[in-house]
Amino acid sequence: MRWVSVLAVVVLGTLTLASQDCKNKVSCSGCIQTPNCMWCGKATNFTDDNGKWLSRCIKRTDEIASKWRVSCGTDSIYEPGNYFENVNNVQLTQAGVLAGSGGSGSGSGISGSESGEAVVQIKPQRVSMRLRVQEAYSMQVTFRQAEDYPVDLYYLMDLSKSMEDDKESLSKLGAQLAEEMQKITQNFKLGFGSFVDKVVMPYVSTVPEKLRAPCKDCASPYGFRNALPLTTNAAAFTKEVQDAPVSGNLDAPEGGFDAIMQAIVCQEHINWRQEARRLLVFSTDAGFHYAGDGKLGGIVKPNDGECHMDINGEYYTHSKLQDYPSVSQINQVAKHHKINLIFAVTEQKSSVYSRLAKMVEGSSQGELTANSSNVVELVKREYNKITSKVELKDNATAPVFIRYFSRCKGGQEKETSVCQGLRVGDQVEFRAEITVEKCPEKREDWRQVIGIYPVGLRENLTIDLEMLCDCQCERPGNEGYKPAAEECGNHGIYQCGVCKCDPGFMGRNCECGTNTPWGEGNFDDSGCRETNTSAICSGHGTCTCGECKCNEREAGEIIDGKYCECTNFLCSRFNGLLCSGPEHGECDCNECKCKPGWKGEACNCEESIDNCINPASGEVCSGHGECECNQCKCNETEDGRYSGKWCEDCPLCGTDLKCLDFKECVQCRVYETGPLSEEPDLCTRCSLLYSSVTGHVFANYTINVTDWVEVEEEGEKLCTFFDENDCRFKFVYGYDEHKEPVVRVQQTLECPPKLDILGIVLGVIGAIVAVGLALLFMWKVLTTIHDRREFARFEKERMMARWDTGENPIYKQATSTFKNPMYGGGK
């Protein structure tokens, strides 16, 4: 509920300041130019029952407003309020009513009669209002698209040689285009124009032969040609497109902007209708020249945005005389004449023209096929896209601002001037909030005529606005206006109950001046100014005969000082409270005098630095920041920015310094490792010691050993380190309710497994030997098998090679036997 009370204090503080703004006004005009203020123009001294002067300007909701009204009298109170009146509020055209019906055209039978009752799509049509400064007024604006709303479609085509096949497609699809558009609206007109480029170098070849025929079967080049003004005859459109000759130029970009400008501003030659949705289809496969490109051809005169057609209304006559229009000019004339541009271009130029479409109000872009065979579908699709969206815009200029709100077709109201996804007959409600920020300096600017219009349509809502910037009693001729009035010592104008003194005179009744004994001819107001540049009586009083008479304030508020320079209500505020409230300080002569324990311009800062001291290190903001208003403002270094309640954290600065504070003690107390493990006394008392790593001195803290640690509460930090054995240990530190450190340590070290180097080496060697032996064994087995197979094959072949001796007649034993005839044997 605290934020509710703070909000209430802020609101009350704002109302009080607004009330003071009212009471500081010294004229009726200044009073009514302040929101919710009212003026008393009572012709006599305006005092209460006790004779005390009352402020003539007061807030309507002031506590004494009821008594103030009684004292002033109803007839003397100037309290103008916002005024609104519907001047023209014709009902919207009902669905099914044919716009401009009553006849039909010739040729294709496209309806296009100009007679009939005007179509109404926006309501109201004209209003009158009087508004006070900074008092917004909301009015309802209704829009509904009528059926059969008149449509004028002018097809503007690039007829350079590269678009020859596109022209043939368009001539064949002319009747279909008219037929499809007639399905959307019976009141349809169609026209055709073409363009090439400026007939000067370097855009077009000026060689005489090329001027007659820049390419084969080409006509002479030209800037823009209005071939067929808007008509209901679709057959004429088809014939005109078919008969239109192509031409040629030298450079890639074309003079399309010249053609667009003339097609828009030459209203009579094109036959644009006043009450119709105007579509200008721009078809090309090339880029465009724009303002400044004309200098290449020696053309330096800027485009004047006027119509320059020949006597027959067919050709553009100033193509060689003035430069191409700029994008801004195209947008301006399209917006002024309510033209919806459709850029129908090839895929190669789609990205360029899509960006152009965003710069021209009410335009869109679609892609043509290589020969424009999809032109009918493209025009139909882009038309539906345009008509499915309504966007309200206005021509209001500062100091008048208009905001738009709508639920569109349902849902919650939001600030928007655009509704999409609409169909013919859908009704959309907008709420327009009109605000006058301040009164213009020139009186003639106090009356303005503002138009709110749907983009792309000529219908609009006209607002006759009068700004309430003065009171009737300040105007000569009014009974409350008395020049050289007796009430002002004949030295001023008595208006709205107060004197406006002539130059050289001042005072409540202009009693002080050059003709008074006090002035003796040397009258000035320097006695009422603290310095030469100061306001008279600091703006809080009136100068009477060289002395300041301070204004009276409501109960409890005081203006004092020789120059009314001191107040007890214009001091700095915090959360809407003067000097942060009476318990923090008091307002003395526009400055807060803080009570003990508080400081600052609004006494909103505690002098104590208790909340800035890090309980772990005892340092102010951990040495990484400054203590402001008992809150740490952390430093930012090259390594990173410190954060945390005591600037104890620096996520981008590397290792958390607090982790380093606890590291050595955790190592020796839990794991019996680290530098402190060699000194038992230091290890025992390490939680009370000075940290040798960071130089921090910290209080006693508790170390708890657990099986597993992780961050469990907000404010805890996880620390991870590796010891000399490459074992990782983790711990989490935080603070208890007494702001004492608490460390939770994971009992188990996460050590890498020990490796048996000798075993690994021997194992590797053994594995290599084993693999070698296995390979040798396999080789031996394979060779043995191979040898056996070879021997078996040899044996087989040998057996097959034996001859049968009994069958071979020439066989002869390998041995020979001889007998000796002389041998008798035996003996």
Residue pairs with C-beta under 8 A, 6 or more apart in sequence:
6 575
6 576
9 575
9 576
9 577
10 575
10 576
11 576
12 576
13 573
13 576
13 577
14 576
15 59
15 61
18 34
18 35
18 36
18 59
19 58
19 59
19 62
19 554
20 569
21 34
21 37
22 31
22 34
22 36
22 37
22 55
22 57
22 58
22 59
22 62
23 55
23 57
23 58
23 551
23 553
23 554
24 57
24 539
24 540
24 551
25 31
25 34
25 37
25 39
25 56
25 57
26 57
26 498
27 474
27 496
27 498
27 500
28 39
28 41
28 56
28 57
28 78
28 470
28 471
28 473
28 474
28 495
28 496
28 498
29 469
29 470
29 471
29 474
30 57
31 37
31 38
31 39
31 56
31 57
31 78
32 38
32 39
32 78
32 79
32 80
32 132
32 133
32 468
32 469
32 470
32 471
33 132
33 133
33 438
33 439
33 469
34 57
34 133
35 132
35 133
35 134
35 135
36 59
36 60
36 61
36 135
37 57
37 58
37 59
37 60
38 57
38 58
38 59
38 60
38 77
38 78
38 79
39 56
39 57
39 77
39 78
39 79
39 471
39 496
40 46
40 54
40 56
40 57
40 58
40 68
40 71
40 72
40 76
40 77
40 78
40 497
41 56
41 76
41 77
41 78
41 471
41 473
41 480
41 496
41 497
42 56
42 71
42 72
42 73
42 76
42 497
43 76
43 480
43 487
43 497
45 53
46 53
46 54
46 56
46 71
46 72
46 497
47 53
47 54
47 71
48 54
48 67
48 71
52 552
53 552
54 68
54 71
54 552
55 551
55 552
56 496
56 497
56 498
58 64
58 65
58 68
59 65
60 79
62 68
63 554
64 554
69 77
76 497
78 471
78 472
78 473
78 496
80 130
80 132
80 468
80 471
81 132
82 129
82 130
82 131
82 132
82 135
82 137
83 128
83 129
83 130
83 131
84 127
84 128
84 129
84 137
84 139
85 127
85 128
85 129
86 124
86 126
86 127
87 124
87 126
87 127
87 128
87 464
88 124
88 125
88 126
89 123
89 124
89 125
90 120
90 123
90 124
90 125
91 120
91 123
92 120
92 121
92 122
92 123
92 142
92 144
92 146
92 427
93 99
93 119
93 120
93 121
93 144
93 146
95 146
95 147
95 424
95 425
96 147
97 117
97 119
97 146
97 147
97 148
98 116
98 147
98 148
98 186
98 187
99 116
99 119
99 146
99 147
99 148
99 149
99 150
99 185
99 187
99 275
100 113
100 114
100 115
100 116
100 119
100 150
100 187
100 275
101 111
101 113
101 116
101 148
101 186
101 187
102 113
102 115
102 116
103 111
103 112
103 113
103 115
104 110
104 111
104 112
104 113
104 232
105 111
105 112
105 113
105 189
105 231
105 232
105 233
106 232
106 233
107 231
107 232
107 233
107 234
107 235
107 236
108 175
108 178
108 179
108 232
108 233
108 234
108 235
109 232
110 178
110 182
110 186
110 188
110 189
110 190
110 232
110 233
110 234
111 182
111 186
111 187
111 188
111 232
112 150
112 187
112 188
112 189
112 231
112 232
113 187
114 273
118 275
119 146
119 149
119 150
119 275
120 146
120 459
121 143
121 144
121 145
121 146
121 149
121 454
121 457
121 459
122 141
122 142
122 143
122 453
122 454
122 457
122 459
122 460
122 461
123 141
123 142
123 143
124 141
124 461
125 459
125 461
125 462
126 461
126 462
126 463
126 464
127 139
127 461
127 462
127 463
127 464
128 463
128 464
128 466
129 137
129 139
129 434
129 463
129 464
129 465
129 466
130 465
130 466
130 467
130 468
131 137
131 434
131 435
131 436
131 465
131 466
131 467
131 468
132 436
132 468
133 436
133 437
133 438
133 439
133 467
133 468
133 469
134 435
134 436
134 437
134 438
135 435
135 436
136 433
136 434
136 435
137 433
137 434
137 435
138 431
138 432
138 433
138 434
139 431
139 432
139 434
140 429
140 430
140 431
140 432
141 392
141 429
141 430
141 431
141 432
141 452
141 461
142 427
142 428
142 429
142 430
143 390
143 392
143 427
143 428
143 430
143 454
144 425
144 426
144 427
144 428
145 387
145 390
145 422
145 424
145 425
145 426
146 424
147 185
147 424
147 425
148 185
148 186
148 187
149 185
149 187
149 276
149 277
150 185
150 187
150 188
150 189
150 273
150 275
150 276
150 277
151 181
151 184
151 185
151 187
151 188
151 189
151 276
151 277
151 279
151 383
152 188
152 189
152 191
152 230
152 271
152 272
152 273
152 276
152 277
152 278
152 279
153 177
153 181
153 188
153 189
153 190
153 191
153 230
153 279
153 281
153 379
154 190
154 191
154 192
154 193
154 230
154 263
154 270
154 272
154 278
154 279
154 280
154 281
155 170
155 190
155 191
155 192
155 193
155 237
155 241
155 281
155 283
156 193
156 194
156 195
156 256
156 259
156 260
156 263
156 280
156 281
156 282
156 283
157 163
157 166
157 167
157 170
157 192
157 193
157 194
157 195
157 241
157 244
157 283
157 284
158 194
158 195
158 196
158 254
158 256
158 283
158 284
158 285
158 286
159 167
159 194
159 195
159 196
159 244
159 245
159 246
159 247
160 196
160 197
160 246
160 247
160 248
160 249
160 254
160 286
161 214
161 215
161 218
161 246
161 247
161 248
162 285
162 286
163 246
163 283
163 284
163 285
163 372
164 246
165 370
165 371
165 372
166 283
166 285
166 368
166 371
166 372
167 241
167 242
167 244
167 246
168 242
168 371
169 371
169 372
169 373
169 375
170 241
170 283
170 372
170 375
171 238
171 241
171 242
172 238
173 373
173 375
173 376
174 190
174 234
174 237
174 238
174 241
175 234
175 235
175 238
176 376
177 190
177 234
177 237
177 375
177 376
177 379
178 188
178 190
178 234
178 237
179 234
180 376
180 379
180 380
181 188
181 190
181 379
181 380
181 383
182 188
184 380
184 383
187 276
188 232
189 230
189 231
189 232
189 271
189 273
189 276
190 228
190 230
190 231
190 232
190 234
190 237
191 226
191 228
191 229
191 230
191 231
191 237
191 270
191 271
192 227
192 228
192 237
192 240
192 241
192 244
193 224
193 225
193 226
193 227
193 228
193 259
193 263
193 270
194 224
194 225
194 227
194 244
194 259
195 222
195 223
195 224
195 225
195 254
195 255
195 256
195 258
195 259
196 204
196 221
196 222
196 223
196 247
196 248
196 249
196 254
196 255
197 203
197 204
197 221
197 223
197 249
197 251
197 253
197 254
197 255
197 289
198 204
198 223
198 255
198 258
198 289
198 294
198 297
198 299
198 319
198 320
199 206
199 211
199 221
199 222
199 223
199 319
199 320
200 206
200 297
200 298
200 299
200 320
201 250
201 297
202 250
202 251
202 296
202 297
203 249
203 250
203 251
203 255
203 289
203 296
203 297
204 210
204 211
204 214
204 221
204 248
204 249
204 250
205 211
205 214
205 250
211 220
211 221
212 220
213 219
213 220
214 220
214 221
214 247
214 248
214 249
215 246
215 247
215 248
217 245
217 246
218 245
218 246
218 247
218 248
219 245
219 246
219 247
220 247
221 247
221 248
221 249
222 247
222 315
222 316
222 319
223 255
223 258
223 259
223 315
223 316
223 319
224 255
224 258
224 259
224 262
224 263
224 315
224 316
224 319
225 314
225 315
225 316
226 262
226 263
226 266
226 269
226 270
226 309
226 313
226 314
226 315
227 240
227 241
227 244
227 314
228 236
228 237
228 240
229 269
229 270
229 271
229 313
230 270
230 271
230 272
230 273
231 237
231 271
252 286
252 287
253 286
253 287
253 288
253 289
253 293
254 284
254 286
254 287
254 288
254 289
255 288
255 289
255 319
255 324
256 282
256 284
256 288
256 289
257 288
257 289
257 290
257 324
257 325
257 330
258 303
258 316
258 319
258 324
258 325
259 282
259 316
260 280
260 282
260 325
260 330
260 341
261 303
261 305
261 325
261 329
261 330
261 333
262 307
262 308
262 309
262 316
263 270
263 280
264 280
264 333
264 334
264 337
264 339
265 305
265 306
265 307
265 333
265 337
266 307
266 309
266 313
267 307
267 337
268 313
269 307
269 309
269 313
272 278
272 337
274 458
275 458
275 459
276 458
277 340
277 386
277 387
277 456
277 457
278 337
278 338
278 339
278 340
278 456
279 339
279 340
279 342
279 379
279 383
279 386
280 334
280 339
280 340
280 341
280 342
281 342
281 344
281 379
282 341
282 342
282 343
282 344
282 345
283 344
283 345
283 368
283 372
283 375
284 345
284 346
284 349
285 345
285 346
285 348
285 349
285 368
286 349
287 349
287 352
288 356
289 324
290 324
290 325
290 326
290 327
291 302
291 303
291 323
291 324
291 325
291 326
291 327
291 329
292 323
292 324
293 323
293 324
294 300
294 322
294 323
294 324
295 323
299 320
299 321
299 322
299 323
300 323
301 321
301 322
301 323
302 322
302 323
303 322
303 323
303 324
303 325
303 326
303 329
304 322
305 325
305 329
305 332
305 333
308 316
308 317
308 318
309 315
309 316
309 317
310 317
327 356
327 359
327 360
330 360
331 359
331 360
331 361
333 339
334 341
334 360
334 361
334 362
334 363
335 361
335 362
338 362
338 453
338 456
338 457
338 458
339 362
339 456
340 362
340 363
340 364
340 386
340 456
341 357
341 360
341 362
341 363
341 364
342 363
342 364
342 365
342 366
342 378
342 379
342 382
342 383
342 386
343 353
343 354
343 356
343 357
343 363
343 364
343 365
343 366
344 365
344 366
344 367
344 368
344 372
344 375
344 378
344 379
344 382
345 352
345 353
345 365
345 366
345 367
345 368
346 367
346 368
346 369
346 370
347 367
350 365
350 367
353 365
354 365
356 363
356 365
357 363
357 364
357 365
361 393
361 455
362 386
362 455
362 456
364 382
364 385
364 386
365 382
366 378
366 381
366 382
367 378
368 374
368 375
368 378
386 456
387 422
387 424
388 420
388 421
388 422
388 423
389 418
389 419
389 420
389 421
389 422
390 418
390 419
390 422
390 428
390 454
390 455
391 417
391 418
391 419
391 454
391 455
392 404
392 417
392 418
392 430
392 432
392 452
392 453
392 454
392 455
393 417
393 452
393 453
393 455
394 402
394 450
394 451
394 452
394 453
395 450
395 451
396 402
396 434
396 448
396 450
398 437
399 436
399 437
399 438
399 439
399 440
400 434
400 435
400 436
400 437
400 448
400 450
400 465
401 434
401 435
401 437
402 432
402 433
402 434
402 435
402 450
402 452
403 415
403 432
403 433
403 435
404 415
404 416
404 417
404 430
404 431
404 432
404 433
405 413
405 414
405 415
405 416
405 430
405 431
405 433
406 413
406 414
406 416
406 417
406 419
406 428
406 429
406 430
406 431
407 413
407 414
407 429
408 416
408 419
408 420
408 421
408 428
409 419
409 421
409 422
409 426
409 428
413 431
417 430
419 428
422 428
432 452
434 463
434 465
436 465
436 467
439 446
439 467
439 469
440 446
440 467
443 469
446 466
446 467
446 469
447 464
447 465
447 466
447 467
448 465
448 467
449 462
449 463
449 464
449 465
450 462
450 463
450 465
451 460
451 461
451 462
451 463
452 460
452 461
452 463
453 459
453 460
453 461
454 460
471 480
471 496
472 478
472 480
473 479
473 480
473 481
473 495
473 496
473 497
474 480
474 481
474 495
474 496
475 481
476 483
480 495
480 496
480 497
481 493
481 494
481 495
482 493
482 494
482 495
483 493
484 490
484 491
484 492
484 493
485 492
485 493
485 494
485 499
487 494
487 499
487 509
488 494
488 499
488 500
488 501
488 509
488 510
489 505
489 509
489 510
489 511
491 501
491 502
491 505
491 510
491 513
491 515
492 499
492 500
492 501
492 502
492 505
492 510
493 499
493 500
493 502
494 500
499 507
499 508
499 509
499 510
501 507
501 510
501 513
502 510
502 513
504 513
504 514
504 523
505 511
505 512
505 513
505 514
506 512
506 513
506 525
506 542
506 543
506 544
507 513
507 542
507 543
507 544
507 545
508 542
508 544
511 544
511 545
512 518
512 519
512 523
512 543
512 544
512 545
512 546
513 519
513 523
514 521
514 523
516 523
516 545
518 545
518 546
525 536
525 543
525 546
526 532
527 543
527 546
527 547
528 536
528 537
528 543
528 546
528 547
528 548
528 563
529 535
529 536
529 563
530 538
530 562
530 563
530 565
534 563
536 542
536 543
536 548
537 543
537 548
537 549
537 550
537 563
537 564
538 548
538 561
538 563
538 564
538 565
539 564
540 550
540 551
540 559
540 564
540 565
540 567
541 548
541 549
541 550
541 551
541 559
541 564
542 548
542 549
542 551
543 549
548 562
548 563
548 564
550 559
550 560
550 561
550 564
551 559
551 564
553 559
553 569
557 567
557 568
557 569
558 567
558 568
558 569
559 566
559 567
560 566
560 567
560 589
561 589
565 589
565 590
566 588
566 589
566 590
567 587
567 589
567 590
568 586
568 587
568 588
568 589
569 578
569 587
570 587
570 590
571 578
571 579
571 587
571 588
571 590
571 591
571 592
571 602
572 579
572 592
572 601
572 602
573 579
573 580
573 602
574 580
574 602
574 603
574 604
575 604
577 584
578 587
578 592
579 585
579 586
579 587
579 592
579 593
579 594
579 602
579 603
580 592
580 598
580 602
580 603
580 604
583 595
584 594
584 595
584 598
584 602
584 603
584 604
585 592
585 593
585 594
585 595
585 598
585 602
585 603
586 592
586 593
586 595
587 593
592 600
592 601
592 602
592 603
594 600
594 603
595 603
596 607
597 606
597 607
597 608
598 604
598 605
598 606
598 607
599 605
599 606
599 607
600 629
604 629
605 628
605 629
605 630
606 629
606 630
607 630
608 630
609 620
609 627
609 630
610 630
611 630
611 631
611 632
611 645
612 620
612 621
612 625
612 627
612 630
612 631
612 632
612 646
613 619
613 620
613 646
614 620
614 621
614 622
614 646
614 648
615 646
615 699
615 735
615 739
615 740
615 741
616 648
616 658
616 661
616 696
616 698
616 699
616 701
616 735
616 741
617 623
617 648
617 661
617 696
617 697
617 698
618 697
618 698
618 699
619 696
620 627
620 632
621 627
621 632
621 633
621 634
621 646
621 647
622 632
622 642
622 644
622 646
622 647
622 648
622 657
623 647
624 634
624 635
624 642
624 647
624 648
624 650
625 632
625 633
625 634
625 635
625 642
625 647
626 632
626 633
626 635
627 633
632 644
632 645
632 646
632 647
634 641
634 642
634 643
634 644
634 647
635 641
635 642
635 647
636 642
637 650
637 653
639 650
639 652
639 653
639 654
640 650
640 651
640 652
640 653
641 650
641 652
642 648
642 649
642 650
642 653
643 649
643 650
643 651
648 657
648 658
649 656
649 717
650 656
650 657
656 717
656 719
657 694
657 696
658 717
658 719
658 733
659 717
659 719
659 721
659 733
660 691
660 693
660 694
661 691
661 693
661 694
661 696
661 698
662 701
662 719
662 731
662 733
662 741
662 743
663 674
663 693
663 719
663 721
664 674
664 675
664 676
664 686
664 691
664 692
664 693
665 676
665 683
665 686
665 687
665 689
665 703
666 703
666 729
666 731
666 743
666 745
667 673
667 674
667 676
667 677
667 723
667 729
668 674
668 676
668 677
668 682
668 683
668 686
669 683
669 686
669 687
669 703
670 703
670 705
670 729
670 745
670 747
671 723
671 729
671 749
673 723
673 724
673 725
674 723
675 692
676 682
676 683
676 686
677 683
682 689
687 700
687 701
687 703
688 699
688 700
690 696
690 697
691 697
691 698
698 741
699 740
699 741
700 740
701 733
701 740
701 741
701 742
701 743
702 736
702 740
702 741
702 742
702 743
703 743
703 745
704 742
704 743
704 744
704 745
705 744
705 745
705 747
706 744
706 745
706 746
706 747
707 746
707 747
707 748
708 746
709 718
709 730
709 731
709 732
709 744
709 745
709 746
710 718
710 732
711 717
711 718
711 732
712 732
713 734
715 734
715 735
716 732
716 733
716 734
717 732
717 733
717 734
718 730
718 731
718 732
719 730
719 731
719 732
719 733
720 728
720 729
720 730
721 728
721 729
722 728
722 729
723 729
723 749
725 751
726 751
726 752
727 749
727 750
727 751
727 752
728 749
728 750
728 751
729 745
729 746
729 749
729 750
730 745
730 746
730 750
731 743
731 744
731 745
731 746
732 743
732 744
733 741
733 742
733 743
733 744
734 741
734 742
735 741
735 742
736 742
803 811
805 811
